[in-house]
Amino acid sequence: MGAFEEFTDLIRQTETMQALLCSLEREPANLLAAICREHETTGRAVPDHHLSLAGYFGEAMLRALVSAHLVTREKEDRFSLYVYKPTEAGLKYYEAMRKEKMI
């Protein structure tokens, strides 16, 4: 094992990195849930300014949801750059995670 691999193994074992990795797994589910809840309430696509996106990870999680075809991104509202709408697959995951009380 090289120095870089040893370094990354050491860093991955820290509490901070473990929390970050956990966040990277959980936050997309929380974001999908926020989009689905607002869509359920309003029946409309969710404007970008209604979403809580913190820094790069927030944007990356949103792009991941779009790439996974769990939400669609559309230009629709004059007060926002984009609006987001859950797909059938996104709603299916949302309902399943809600039943499991994961979100």
C-alpha positions in Angstrom: 0.0 0.0 0.0 1.3 3.4 -1.0 1.4 6.6 1.1 -1.7 8.0 -0.5 -3.7 4.9 0.2 -2.5 4.8 3.8 -3.4 8.5 4.2 -6.9 8.0 2.8 -7.5 5.0 5.0 -6.5 7.0 8.0 -8.7 9.9 7.0 -11.7 7.7 6.3 -11.5 6.3 9.9 -11.9 9.7 11.5 -15.3 10.6 13.1 -15.5 13.7 10.8 -15.1 11.7 7.6 -17.6 9.1 8.9 -20.1 11.8 9.5 -19.5 13.3 6.1 -19.9 9.9 4.3 -23.1 9.3 6.3 -24.4 12.7 5.3 -23.6 12.0 1.6 -25.8 8.9 1.9 -28.7 10.4 3.9 -29.0 14.0 2.5 -30.2 13.0 -1.0 -33.1 11.1 0.7 -33.9 14.1 2.8 -33.9 16.4 -0.3 -36.1 13.9 -2.2 -38.5 13.9 0.7 -38.6 17.7 0.8 -39.4 17.9 -2.9 -42.1 15.1 -2.7 -43.7 16.7 0.4 -44.1 20.1 -1.2 -45.3 18.5 -4.4 -47.9 16.5 -2.5 -49.1 19.7 -0.8 -49.2 22.0 -3.8 -49.5 19.6 -6.7 -46.9 21.7 -8.5 -43.2 21.5 -9.3 -41.0 22.9 -6.5 -39.1 26.1 -7.1 -35.4 26.0 -6.5 -35.6 28.8 -3.9 -37.9 26.6 -1.7 -35.1 24.0 -1.3 -32.5 24.1 1.4 -29.2 23.6 -0.5 -26.1 24.1 1.5 -23.0 24.8 -0.6 -21.6 22.4 -3.1 -23.0 19.2 -1.5 -26.6 20.6 -1.8 -26.2 21.2 -5.5 -24.4 17.9 -6.0 -27.2 16.0 -4.3 -29.8 17.8 -6.4 -27.8 16.9 -9.6 -27.6 13.3 -8.4 -31.4 13.1 -7.9 -31.9 14.5 -11.5 -29.3 12.1 -12.9 -30.9 9.1 -11.2 -34.3 10.2 -12.7 -35.9 10.6 -9.3 -36.8 14.2 -10.0 -37.0 16.3 -13.2 -35.6 19.8 -13.5 -37.7 22.2 -15.6 -37.7 25.9 -16.4 -41.1 27.1 -15.4 -41.4 29.8 -12.8 -40.5 33.4 -13.4 -39.3 33.7 -9.8 -36.9 30.8 -9.9 -34.2 29.5 -12.2 -35.6 25.9 -12.1 -38.4 23.9 -10.6 -38.2 20.3 -9.5 -40.8 17.6 -9.7 -40.6 14.1 -8.4 -40.8 11.3 -11.0 -42.9 8.1 -10.5 -39.7 6.4 -9.4 -38.9 9.3 -7.0 -42.4 9.1 -5.5 -42.0 5.3 -5.1 -38.7 5.6 -3.2 -40.2 8.4 -1.1 -43.2 6.4 -0.1 -41.1 3.3 0.7 -38.6 5.3 2.8 -41.5 7.1 4.6 -43.1 3.8 5.4 -39.8 2.5 6.8 -39.5 5.8 8.8 -36.1 6.5 7.2 -37.2 10.1 6.3 
